[in-house]
Amino acid sequence: MKILKKGKQRPKQGGGYGKKALSFWLVVAALLFVPLAVFAEEEGGEAHYPLKVPEKQSWSFSGPFGTYDLQQLQRGLKVYKEVCSTCHSLKYVSFRDLKALGYSEEQIKAFAKTYDIQDGPNSEGEMFVRKGLPTDYFPSPFPNVEAAKFANNGANPADLSLMAKARAVSLPFPAFIADIFTNYNEAGPDYITALLTGYSEPPEGAELAENNWYNPYFNSGNALAMPPPLSDGMVTYNDGTEETTENYARDVSAFLMWTADPHMETRKKTGFRVILFLIVFAGLTYAVKRRIWNELD
């Protein structure tokens, strides 16, 4: 049986602080030098998309206390139905969801009836077409992917349900760090607005694929297969809003933000209440701690 000598201790394992410090400086170096490397690559002649970074827009739903503008969302729905729905679907949005936009049940029923929905099979095993119901989802304008590609020069129009969350362009360093601290989550609508209003004549020497349109805000190239979808006066507004391409783009971008994040307002309200509760709870905990330790002293 071995007996340890008194006073002999296991040597301490150091290096924990040094590893943490090393990790910290590695992160700092990555934040500083990776953007510089990207910039150097751009200077070397290789193009990075988008060629132009979308400008930040002013949205009613920005910030921790932002809310949706229901009139803007209704205008955006009108733009989608009259323009975008000819090519793009909203497969994750049902007609009854439009109640959140301020529509009544009767209005939703009337709106759903404007769509033809394929249903079935019936008792004879055949598919049939009926008028839409509030429980139905927005139908696709094409029966299948092949038909969509055939009608759009080989391009399959994307579903727009989550587009405002799926497409976004981060600002270059160090601006994106400020977005993190300010909780700026509207880069998606910014991108959609810039894309819809950013069509222009290609610069001299630019190479475009056949049947493509130049757009410096497109995040996958310098041109896309979708022609400019909006023009002044093509959609009639009933509330007196000026019928311009910019307004159409902003309204449909706000509407697509709602389709991608319909519970945003509830989440913000819940978060504010949780933070308020934690502040009050922390204050009560500190007061109880002070009282207990004062009695012990």
C-alpha positions as CSV (number, residue, x, y, z in Angstrom):
1,M,0.0,0.0,0.0
2,K,1.4,3.3,-1.1
3,I,1.4,6.3,1.3
4,L,1.4,9.8,-0.1
5,K,3.8,12.2,1.6
6,K,2.2,15.0,3.5
7,G,2.2,18.3,1.7
8,K,2.7,16.8,-1.8
9,Q,0.0,18.0,-4.1
10,R,-1.0,17.2,-7.6
11,P,0.4,19.9,-10.0
12,K,-2.1,22.4,-11.2
13,Q,-3.0,22.3,-14.9
14,G,-2.6,25.7,-16.2
15,G,-3.1,27.1,-19.7
16,G,-6.9,27.7,-19.5
17,Y,-6.5,31.4,-19.5
18,G,-4.0,31.3,-22.3
19,K,-6.3,29.2,-24.5
20,K,-9.2,31.6,-23.9
21,A,-7.0,34.6,-24.8
22,L,-5.7,32.8,-27.9
23,S,-9.3,32.0,-29.0
24,F,-10.3,35.6,-28.5
25,W,-7.5,37.0,-30.6
26,L,-8.1,34.4,-33.3
27,V,-11.7,35.7,-33.5
28,V,-10.5,39.3,-33.7
29,A,-8.1,38.4,-36.4
30,A,-10.8,36.7,-38.4
31,L,-13.1,39.7,-38.2
32,L,-10.3,42.0,-39.3
33,F,-8.5,40.1,-42.0
34,V,-11.2,38.0,-43.7
35,P,-13.0,41.1,-45.0
36,L,-9.6,42.5,-46.1
37,A,-9.0,39.2,-48.0
38,V,-12.4,39.5,-49.7
39,F,-11.7,43.1,-50.7
40,A,-8.3,42.1,-52.1
41,E,-10.0,39.3,-54.1
42,E,-12.5,41.9,-55.5
43,E,-9.6,44.2,-56.4
44,G,-8.0,41.3,-58.3
45,G,-10.8,41.3,-60.8
46,E,-13.2,38.6,-59.6
47,A,-16.8,39.8,-59.4
48,H,-18.7,39.3,-56.2
49,Y,-22.5,39.5,-56.1
50,P,-24.5,41.6,-55.6
51,L,-22.6,44.2,-57.5
52,K,-24.4,46.9,-55.4
53,V,-25.4,46.5,-51.8
54,P,-29.1,47.3,-51.1
55,E,-29.8,50.5,-49.2
56,K,-31.5,50.3,-45.8
57,Q,-35.2,51.2,-46.0
58,S,-37.4,52.7,-43.3
59,W,-39.9,50.0,-42.3
60,S,-42.7,50.3,-39.7
61,F,-41.7,46.8,-38.4
62,S,-38.1,47.7,-37.7
63,G,-36.7,47.6,-34.2
64,P,-37.8,45.9,-31.0
65,F,-41.1,47.8,-30.9
66,G,-41.9,47.8,-34.7
67,T,-45.3,46.7,-36.0
68,Y,-46.8,45.9,-39.4
69,D,-48.6,48.6,-41.2
70,L,-51.9,46.8,-42.2
71,Q,-52.7,49.2,-45.0
72,Q,-49.3,48.6,-46.5
73,L,-49.7,44.8,-46.2
74,Q,-53.1,45.0,-47.9
75,R,-51.5,47.0,-50.8
76,G,-48.7,44.5,-51.0
77,L,-51.2,41.6,-51.2
78,K,-52.9,43.5,-54.1
79,V,-49.6,43.8,-55.9
80,Y,-48.8,40.2,-55.3
81,K,-52.2,39.0,-56.6
82,E,-52.2,41.2,-59.7
83,V,-48.5,40.9,-60.7
84,C,-46.4,38.4,-58.8
85,S,-49.0,35.5,-58.6
86,T,-48.8,35.0,-62.4
87,C,-45.4,33.3,-61.8
88,H,-44.8,32.9,-58.1
89,S,-46.6,30.8,-55.5
90,L,-47.3,31.3,-51.7
91,K,-47.6,27.6,-50.8
92,Y,-47.1,28.2,-47.0
93,V,-49.8,30.9,-46.7
94,S,-53.5,30.0,-46.4
95,F,-56.4,32.3,-47.2
96,R,-57.6,32.4,-43.6
97,D,-54.2,33.8,-42.6
98,L,-55.3,37.0,-44.2
99,K,-57.4,37.7,-41.2
100,A,-54.2,39.1,-39.6
101,L,-54.2,41.8,-42.3
102,G,-57.6,43.1,-41.1
103,Y,-59.9,41.3,-43.5
104,S,-63.2,39.9,-42.3
105,E,-64.3,36.3,-42.7
106,E,-66.7,37.4,-45.5
107,Q,-63.9,39.2,-47.3
108,I,-61.6,36.2,-47.0
109,K,-64.3,33.9,-48.4
110,A,-64.9,36.2,-51.4
111,F,-61.1,36.4,-52.0
112,A,-60.6,32.7,-51.8
113,K,-63.4,32.2,-54.4
114,T,-61.3,34.1,-57.0
115,Y,-59.0,31.1,-57.1
116,D,-59.6,27.7,-58.7
117,I,-58.3,24.8,-56.6
118,Q,-57.7,21.3,-57.9
119,D,-59.1,18.8,-55.5
120,G,-60.0,15.1,-55.4
121,P,-60.2,12.4,-56.3
122,N,-64.0,12.2,-56.3
123,S,-66.1,9.1,-56.0
124,E,-65.2,8.2,-59.5
125,G,-61.5,8.5,-58.9
126,E,-61.2,11.8,-60.9
127,M,-59.5,15.0,-59.9
128,F,-61.8,18.1,-60.2
129,V,-61.5,21.9,-59.9
130,R,-63.5,23.9,-57.3
131,K,-63.6,27.4,-56.0
132,G,-61.2,28.2,-53.2
133,L,-62.1,28.0,-49.5
134,P,-60.6,30.0,-46.6
135,T,-58.8,26.8,-45.4
136,D,-57.0,26.4,-48.8
137,Y,-53.5,27.6,-49.4
138,F,-52.5,30.0,-52.2
139,P,-52.2,27.7,-55.3
140,S,-49.2,27.5,-57.7
141,P,-49.8,29.2,-61.1
142,F,-48.3,26.1,-62.7
143,P,-49.3,22.4,-62.4
144,N,-45.7,21.2,-62.1
145,V,-42.0,22.3,-62.2
146,E,-41.6,21.4,-65.9
147,A,-44.5,23.6,-66.9
148,A,-43.1,26.5,-64.9
149,K,-39.7,26.1,-66.6
150,F,-41.2,25.9,-70.0
151,A,-43.2,29.1,-69.5
152,N,-40.2,31.0,-68.1
153,N,-37.3,30.2,-70.5
154,G,-36.0,27.4,-68.4
155,A,-36.2,29.2,-65.0
156,N,-38.4,27.9,-62.2
157,P,-40.0,30.9,-60.4
158,A,-39.3,30.6,-56.6
159,D,-42.0,30.3,-54.0
160,L,-42.3,33.6,-52.2
161,S,-43.6,32.5,-48.8
162,L,-40.3,32.7,-47.0
163,M,-38.4,34.9,-49.5
164,A,-38.0,37.8,-47.2
165,K,-36.1,35.6,-44.7
166,A,-34.3,33.4,-47.3
167,R,-32.8,36.3,-49.3
168,A,-30.8,39.0,-47.7
169,V,-27.5,40.7,-48.3
170,S,-25.2,41.4,-45.3
171,L,-23.6,44.8,-45.2
172,P,-19.8,44.9,-45.6
173,F,-17.5,45.0,-42.5
174,P,-17.8,46.6,-40.1
175,A,-21.4,47.7,-40.8
176,F,-22.8,44.2,-40.2
177,I,-21.6,44.3,-36.6
178,A,-23.8,47.3,-35.9
179,D,-26.8,45.4,-37.3
180,I,-26.2,42.6,-34.8
181,F,-26.3,45.1,-31.9
182,T,-29.2,47.0,-33.2
183,N,-31.2,43.8,-34.0
184,Y,-31.7,44.9,-37.6
185,N,-33.6,42.0,-39.3
186,E,-35.0,43.7,-42.4
187,A,-32.2,43.0,-44.8
188,G,-34.6,40.7,-46.7
189,P,-37.2,43.4,-47.6
190,D,-34.3,45.7,-48.4
191,Y,-33.0,43.2,-50.9
192,I,-36.4,42.6,-52.5
193,T,-37.1,46.3,-52.8
194,A,-33.7,46.9,-54.4
195,L,-34.1,44.0,-56.8
196,L,-37.5,45.0,-58.0
197,T,-36.4,48.7,-58.6
198,G,-32.8,48.0,-59.6
199,Y,-33.2,47.0,-63.3
200,S,-31.0,49.1,-65.6
201,E,-29.2,49.1,-68.8
202,P,-26.0,46.9,-68.6
203,P,-22.7,48.6,-68.6
204,E,-20.5,48.5,-71.7
205,G,-18.8,45.1,-72.0
206,A,-21.1,43.3,-69.6
207,E,-21.9,39.7,-70.7
208,L,-25.5,38.6,-70.2
209,A,-27.2,35.3,-70.9
210,E,-29.9,35.2,-73.5
211,N,-33.3,36.4,-72.3
212,N,-31.8,37.8,-69.1
213,W,-32.1,41.3,-67.7
214,Y,-29.3,43.2,-66.0
215,N,-29.7,44.0,-62.3
216,P,-26.7,44.9,-60.1
217,Y,-28.7,44.0,-56.9
218,F,-29.2,40.3,-57.9
219,N,-27.2,38.2,-55.4
220,S,-26.4,35.3,-57.8
221,G,-25.1,37.1,-60.8
222,N,-25.3,40.3,-62.8
223,A,-28.6,39.4,-64.5
224,L,-31.7,37.3,-64.0
225,A,-34.4,35.6,-66.1
226,M,-37.2,37.6,-64.5
227,P,-38.0,40.7,-66.6
228,P,-38.8,43.9,-64.8
229,P,-42.2,43.1,-63.2
230,L,-43.3,46.5,-62.1
231,S,-44.0,49.8,-63.7
232,D,-45.8,53.0,-62.7
233,G,-49.6,52.8,-62.7
234,M,-50.0,49.1,-63.3
235,V,-51.8,48.4,-60.0
236,T,-54.6,50.6,-58.8
237,Y,-54.5,51.6,-55.1
238,N,-57.8,52.4,-53.4
239,D,-56.3,54.4,-50.5
240,G,-54.8,57.2,-52.5
241,T,-51.2,56.0,-52.2
242,E,-49.1,57.1,-55.2
243,E,-49.0,54.4,-57.8
244,T,-45.3,54.2,-58.5
245,T,-42.8,51.4,-59.0
246,E,-41.0,52.2,-55.7
247,N,-44.2,52.1,-53.7
248,Y,-45.3,48.8,-55.4
249,A,-41.9,47.3,-54.5
250,R,-41.9,48.5,-50.9
251,D,-45.5,47.3,-50.3
252,V,-45.0,43.8,-51.7
253,S,-41.7,43.6,-49.8
254,A,-43.5,44.4,-46.6
255,F,-46.2,41.8,-47.5
256,L,-43.5,39.2,-48.1
257,M,-41.9,40.0,-44.8
258,W,-45.3,39.2,-43.2
259,T,-45.7,35.9,-45.0
260,A,-42.2,34.9,-43.8
261,D,-42.7,36.1,-40.2
262,P,-46.4,36.4,-39.4
263,H,-45.9,36.1,-35.7
264,M,-43.2,38.9,-35.4
265,E,-45.4,41.3,-33.4
266,T,-46.3,38.6,-30.9
267,R,-42.7,37.5,-30.5
268,K,-41.6,41.1,-29.8
269,K,-44.3,41.6,-27.2
270,T,-43.4,38.4,-25.5
271,G,-39.7,39.2,-25.5
272,F,-40.4,42.6,-24.0
273,R,-42.5,41.1,-21.2
274,V,-39.8,38.4,-20.5
275,I,-37.1,41.1,-20.3
276,L,-39.2,43.2,-18.0
277,F,-39.9,40.2,-15.8
278,L,-36.2,39.3,-15.6
279,I,-35.4,42.8,-14.5
280,V,-38.0,42.8,-11.8
281,F,-37.0,39.3,-10.7
282,A,-33.3,40.2,-10.5
283,G,-34.2,43.3,-8.4
284,L,-36.3,41.2,-6.0
285,T,-33.6,38.5,-5.7
286,Y,-31.0,41.2,-4.9
287,A,-33.2,42.7,-2.2
288,V,-33.9,39.3,-0.6
289,K,-30.2,38.5,-0.7
290,R,-29.3,41.8,1.0
291,R,-31.9,41.3,3.7
292,I,-30.8,37.7,4.5
293,W,-27.1,38.6,4.7
294,N,-27.8,41.7,6.8
295,E,-29.6,39.5,9.4
296,L,-26.7,37.1,9.4
297,D,-24.2,39.9,10.0
